[in-house]
Amino acid sequence: MAAPAKRPPNIVIILADDLGYGDVGCNNPESKIETPNIDRLAKEGLRFVDAHTPCGVCSPTRYGLLTGRYPWRTELKTQVLWPWDRPLIEKERLTLPQMLQRHGYKTAAIGKWHLGWDWATSDGSKVNSTVRIGDPQRSVRMEFAKKVLLDRPIGEGPVTRGFDSYFGVDLPNFPPYTFIENDRLTAPATEQKPEAMFGWPGLMKPGWRLEGVLPELTRRAVGYVEERAKSARPYFLYFALSSPHTPIAPDDEFIGKSRAGRYGDFVQQTDWSVGQVVEAIRRTGQANNTLVIFTSDNGPENLTYPVLQEFAHASQGPLRGAKRMLWEGGHRVPFIAWGPGRVRAGMVEKEVICLTDLMATVAAMVNHKLPDDAAEDSYDISAALFGWKRRGPIREATVHHSMNNEYGIRQGDWVLLESAKGAHGGAEPAWWRERNGVAPHTEAGELFHLKEDLKETKNLYAQYPERVKALHTLLERYKNEGRSVPKRK
């Protein structure tokens, strides 16, 4: 008689929002913020030190994580999604949770969505008939909000993209200011948000507190882990934190606990949230059959430059740049894999990876054959994750993207940033450039050798024209062919 097939592992992805590479202690010994829960994950698991998001801002990165495809291949070339924008994930596109559903997984998304919805309106109109997706046009969107019917089901959200259930907020700083469960508001939004409260103008649930968002999301995630422990069926939990993204809104018990101001306090609350979920996994006896991935959707917000000035805390760690930017600090993020008995403990992995790689990696774990029209930019990083032998780098190259539709490409230790604008999606302060001896950017692009110049202060663009040409050619091939992963056999 054949032995029963081994149950596949539960998979939990915890995605922080705007958490910098240097915000966590395991990446930054000089951090002024205490992150004991994340540090423990790193000590008991595998810490990747060269992990990247597919874009320097959040909506695109979330698309890439859930589809395995570079987000700049979509209609969203600049910015992020704004209030009332339509869904970014195409109806026909295979997603990570849909793939897992086909293998018997129960799937749930808890937290920030920020990938668009189909909102019902009084006249049937859609905001993107007037405004391009990703174009803020604040006044137009605020006027459109008057037609949105918040008492109707919200179409084309997480439960239509592979998740059996959803609880969370679109963004803490977007209306409506109330929680959403599956495809409906959990409580009516009937009052105007106070002007003094951070965020877009719009309707909110009476008594809504920004400080209450992260605790409730955490409570729901812990509850889901506890509930699923009672079932033999494997599950996938996508826990998308709302922190430490603005509004910086730490709960009272965390205020004053860090040495990096309110921002640091909020990061410490983020660490608490991670700890609550992982502790629930341990407490319910699921540790040996659960893979946890902890990471962030992009680099830290620009507000971390004042934090660096005032508190000597570098959210970017040793890197240059922040959220929105093409420099390393905009897209190199914390990435920790934890799975006792499954993932190597206490190790540091230098393999270059991208969050798009999660889809192909999970597909390999559940023995799912990906078609060629799915996960076109997703490499299976199982060898790096589980310590298997490998020949050379897993990825041929990795494409970086800024909020302003600027491109970069990394191959080996070389990175080419193709931008004539000089700011790469966001401006760094003059005092930072002076402190680090960096001249204002004036050339057509930038070329850096990261092994020798991790901070990207020595532009080698003019010295290595052949290297520039080769990297540019490869980038153009990736753009034109619609994929960066070789066609699957």
C-alpha positions, -999 to 999 in steps of 0.1 A, spaced: 0 0 0 14 34 -10 22 59 17 -2 89 19 11 120 2 27 145 25 5 175 32 17 206 15 28 234 39 7 264 49 21 296 33 19 329 50 32 361 33 35 391 55 40 422 35 50 454 53 42 487 38 72 512 32 95 493 56 131 501 48 160 477 45 177 493 75 146 496 97 150 460 110 178 452 134 190 421 117 199 442 86 211 472 105 231 469 138 229 507 142 191 508 140 174 530 166 143 508 164 138 475 182 125 447 161 129 416 182 102 395 165 115 401 130 151 396 142 140 363 157 125 352 124 159 359 108 178 340 135 155 310 131 152 313 94 169 326 62 177 362 56 180 374 20 202 405 18 197 412 -20 159 410 -24 141 435 -45 106 447 -53 96 450 -89 88 487 -85 96 515 -60 59 520 -51 31 498 -37 3 490 -61 28 478 -88 47 457 -63 15 441 -51 6 432 -86 40 417 -92 39 396 -61 5 382 -68 10 375 -105 47 369 -110 48 395 -137 66 429 -139 39 455 -132 53 479 -158 38 456 -184 4 467 -173 -14 500 -181 0 515 -149 33 530 -160 35 557 -134 23 564 -99 0 540 -80 -38 534 -80 -59 563 -66 -94 564 -51 -120 546 -72 -95 533 -98 -105 500 -116 -87 467 -108 -51 464 -120 -50 426 -120 -66 414 -153 -96 391 -150 -80 364 -171 -46 365 -153 -36 336 -131 -27 347 -96 -8 331 -68 -40 324 -47 -59 310 -77 -30 286 -83 -31 275 -47 -68 270 -48 -63 245 -76 -42 225 -52 -67 224 -23 -56 255 -4 -79 278 15 -69 313 7 -73 346 26 -62 382 22 -61 404 52 -49 440 52 -42 467 26 -54 458 -9 -46 488 -32 -51 469 -64 -84 485 -75 -121 477 -73 -152 481 -94 -173 506 -74 -211 508 -80 -223 543 -89 -256 561 -91 -253 566 -129 -232 535 -138 -202 556 -147 -166 547 -138 -138 572 -128 -114 558 -154 -137 569 -182 -126 604 -173 -92 599 -156 -64 576 -166 -56 549 -141 -29 561 -118 -35 598 -125 -42 615 -92 -65 644 -104 -77 650 -69 -106 673 -77 -121 650 -104 -119 620 -81 -134 639 -52 -163 649 -73 -168 614 -86 -169 601 -50 -204 617 -47 -217 591 -71 -202 560 -54 -228 538 -38 -211 525 -6 -241 504 4 -237 481 -27 -214 452 -32 -179 462 -44 -170 443 -75 -137 428 -88 -118 428 -55 -97 402 -37 -125 375 -37 -126 377 -75 -88 373 -78 -83 340 -60 -90 347 -23 -118 328 -6 -121 357 19 -109 392 25 -108 417 54 -91 450 54 -89 485 39 -81 497 4 -56 521 21 -57 537 55 -55 571 38 -82 566 11 -120 567 15 -142 550 25 -127 551 60 -142 518 73 -132 481 70 -142 460 40 -151 423 44 -152 403 12 -171 427 -11 -190 449 14 -183 476 40 -185 462 75 -201 494 88 -217 523 69 -194 553 62 -218 582 69 -196 610 83 -171 632 66 -135 626 77 -122 655 98 -99 678 79 -72 673 106 -72 635 100 -46 623 76 -58 612 42 -80 621 12 -113 638 20 -142 613 21 -167 595 42 -159 574 73 -175 552 98 -185 572 129 -157 569 155 -131 558 129 -95 560 143 -64 556 122 -46 541 152 -71 513 153 -64 499 118 -32 479 124 -45 463 157 -77 451 140 -59 437 110 -35 419 133 -64 405 154 -81 392 122 -48 376 110 -42 359 143 -79 347 143 -75 333 108 -43 313 118 -61 299 149 -92 290 129 -73 272 102 -53 252 127 -85 232 133 -85 220 97 -63 195 78 -66 216 47 -35 238 39 -40 275 37 -24 306 21 -26 338 41 -16 371 24 -12 395 53 -6 429 39 2 453 67 -8 489 66 24 500 83 47 518 86 31 537 56 17 571 64 -4 580 83 22 574 110 -4 562 136 11 541 164 -12 530 191 -8 546 225 12 517 240 39 521 214 44 558 216 78 568 229 91 532 228 117 536 200 147 560 196 135 572 162 104 593 170 68 584 160 80 567 128 102 544 149 73 537 172 52 527 143 79 503 130 80 488 165 43 482 164 48 466 129 72 443 145 47 435 173 21 426 146 45 402 129 52 387 163 15 382 170 9 362 138 41 340 141 33 333 178 -2 322 168 14 298 143 37 284 171 10 283 197 -13 262 175 13 237 166 17 247 130 53 258 130 67 227 114 42 228 86 42 265 77 64 286 55 64 323 65 78 350 41 83 384 56 92 413 33 82 449 23 65 464 -8 93 490 -14 118 512 4 110 537 31 91 569 26 110 602 21 101 612 56 129 589 68 154 615 57 143 638 85 144 608 108 180 602 97 189 638 105 172 640 138 177 605 153 206 591 132 185 562 122 190 552 85 158 534 73 177 527 41 206 511 60 238 514 38 218 521 7 210 552 -14 175 563 -21 140 557 -8 105 549 -19 97 558 -56 134 558 -66 156 537 -88 185 536 -64 189 505 -42 171 521 -12 139 524 -33 135 486 -40 160 465 -19 139 454 10 140 431 41 132 395 31 131 366 56 120 331 51 110 311 82 100 274 83 114 252 110 127 219 95 122 233 60 142 265 57 178 268 67 181 284 101 203 314 109 217 317 74 223 347 52 216 343 14 232 367 -11 213 354 -42 195 383 -60 158 377 -60 126 397 -68 92 395 -52 78 383 -85 97 351 -79 73 340 -52 48 327 -77 72 303 -96 87 292 -63 54 283 -47 43 266 -80 74 244 -77 65 236 -40 30 224 -50 41 208 -83 21 232 -104 31 235 -141 29 272 -150 18 280 -185 37 305 -206 10 331 -203 15 333 -165 43 345 -142 64 357 -171 89 373 -148 90 348 -120 120 326 -113 119 295 -90 143 304 -62 138 271 -43 175 264 -46 183 295 -26 154 291 -3 160 255 7 198 253 2 200 231 -28 230 230 -51 229 255 -80 251 266 -108 255 303 -111 228 330 -105 192 320 -106 180 351 -123 196 362 -156 189 398 -146 164 419 -126 145 450 -139 140 479 -115 113 505 -120 105 539 -105 72 557 -99 80 579 -129 83 550 -154 121 550 -153 139 517 -157 170 501 -143 185 467 -149 208 446 -126 230 418 -137 256 404 -114 272 433 -95 264 458 -123 233 480 -123 223 504 -151 198 532 -143 183 546 -175 171 581 -166 178 615 -179 157 632 -152 182 628 -124 158 623 -96 148 587 -104 112 590 -92 120 611 -61 145 637 -50 170 631 -22 179 661 -1 209 682 -9 224 677 25 225 639 19 244 643 -13 268 667 3 273 643 33 281 614 9 300 633 -17 275 628 -45 273 653 -73 238 662 -88 230 638 -116 236 653 -151 243 624 -174 219 604 -195 221 575 -171 240 559 -143 261 528 -140 273 514 -107 293 484 -96 275 474 -64 301 452 -49 326 481 -48 300 509 -44 269 498 -26 259 534 -19 259 542 -56 280 573 -54 305 566 -83 288 568 -116 307 547 -142 283 554 -171 309 572 -192 337 548 -185 320 515 -196 300 522 -227 300 485 -238 286 475 -204 259 502 -207 251 490 -242 248 453 -232 226 460 -203 204 484 -223 200 457 -250 190 431 -225 164 455 -209 149 462 -243 147 425 -251 128 419 -218 104 448 -227 98 436 -263 94 399 -256 69 404 -229 88 381 -205 122 378 -188 119 341 -179 127 316 -207 96 299 -222 87 269 -201 90 234 -216 
